[in-house]
Amino acid sequence: MKSEHHVSTADVERYVAGVMDAGEIREFEAHVDGRDTCARSLQREAALAMELLEAAEKLELARELAQVAARELEQPAQAARFWAVVRSIDPNDLEALNAELELVEAGGDAARIAELLGLIAEVTAEAERQPVLERRAKLLVSAGDLVTAIQVYNDIRALAPEERAPVRAVRELALERKDYWTAARALVAERRFCEE
């Protein structure tokens, strides 16, 4: 049985030094100091991770720190950094990807949002992937990235071959790009819906 381990502020600073610079650490701690329950929880989790130094524990500590930073302390920049630590351990962590997406959406970075939606689509179950891809395709169209949008609509076609909308989208976007070969192939594919 392990003895109770107290973690000092310096221990926590050493652990999170790879995530935040010293000024951000002090700012984060200033918020934590005013909330004893939160501070004890952070210390307990940091102690566990420092003792075990296993990837799974580091992942859970980073996950908890991200949740605390985002929800309780309202520090989205720090939360994003902790979610990045989670993703550095497990790049396919869906919770981390969705949390990072939520934080990026608040900032309005359309290119990063589209990138994250692509990553989320890759790790989402096939049955739930289509809405994510549709959202990404629409964002890419509005950002003017028609080439990637066509690729995403083709991915949607593969998931839902019985739906006409993605075929039509490919045709319309290809025409807009003056890619007549792709537009003609989409038109041929679309004709099958007219014959039914």
Salt bridges, closest charged atoms under 4 A:
ASP11 OD1 - ARG14 NH2 2.32
GLU24 OE2 - ARG81 NH1 2.90
GLU51 OE1 - LYS2 NZ 3.53
GLU51 OE2 - HIS5 ND1 3.51
GLU60 OE2 - ARG63 NE 3.37
ASP93 OD2 - ARG63 NH2 2.58
GLU95 OE1 - ARG63 NH1 2.63
GLU100 OE1 - ARG87 NH1 2.96
GLU100 OE2 - ARG112 NH2 2.51
GLU105 OE2 - ARG135 NH2 1.75
GLU115 OE2 - ARG112 NH1 2.85
ASP179 OD2 - ARG177 NH1 3.65
GLU190 OE2 - ARG164 NE 3.18
GLU190 OE2 - ARG168 NE 3.70
GLU190 OE1 - ARG171 NE 2.45
GLU195 OE2 - ARG191 NH2 3.66
GLU196 OE2 - ARG192 NH1 3.35
